[in-house]
Amino acid sequence: MRRIVEIPLEEVVPTAEAVLRSLGGPSDRDAGARVEQLLREALEEFRAEAEPRGIYAGVDAVEFATIYAGEGDNEAPSPLLEIFPRADRLALFAATVGGQVSDRIAALFDEGSLALGATLDAVASEATELAGVHLDRVALEEARSEGTADADTRVLRYSPGYCGWNITGQRALFAALDPGAIGIELTASCLMQPLKSISGVMVMGPAEIHDFAADYGFCSDCRTKDCRLRIRELKSRD
Ligand code: SF4
């Protein structure tokens, strides 16, 4: 069943530390008066413009295999191809902080307020991830209340455009989920509008199902090796 989630604004307002980290600055010492002022302004702008919402829908492994196959552009093997059959539960998802934030970022850059525009962009990116975290929590609570998840169940999200899942996979994902219901559209080049949106699949099960060696062919081009941190964090999560 498809579920639309109105996400409370305070759930997605990021910490100053997270925004500074995202901007590439120091997060553990005094950022300086100018940066602190920019952060205050950006958070104020964000609070005024954000409309965080999410949508998710459970799918079984057979349905997801077709959605994941998409237009046949994925790398094989890939982590998700190995992981999703081991999941206890799968759900397609999309989340956004809304179009007004992206419009405001573009307006700030247009009028030459580059520092504030970049800070608001970082706030919105962090907030978009927090919208995903909120959806994880809602979907996990639902699964636990239905008895299909227990205390050891964890959620990890995977998205088209990463780790071997080709960005063209967005088309099959959008066709199955219809994130247009919360205002997210897909462009011809598979970018989401509003830009500050995320989509993909939530994979639920014991943390160990996400164990894999990051030695796929495409991993040699990966600069972040982000999967290592995500899996470590997943295992340390309550
Ligand atoms: S190393 Fe990079 S590309 Fe490879 S699985 Fe991890 S995050 Fe994905």
Boltz pocket constraint, residues with backbone or C-beta under 6 A from the ligand:
constraints:
  - pocket:
      binder: B
      contacts: [[A, 79], [A, 162], [A, 163], [A, 164], [A, 214], [A, 215], [A, 216], [A, 218], [A, 219], [A, 222], [A, 223], [A, 224], [A, 225], [A, 226], [A, 227], [A, 228]]
      max_distance: 6.0
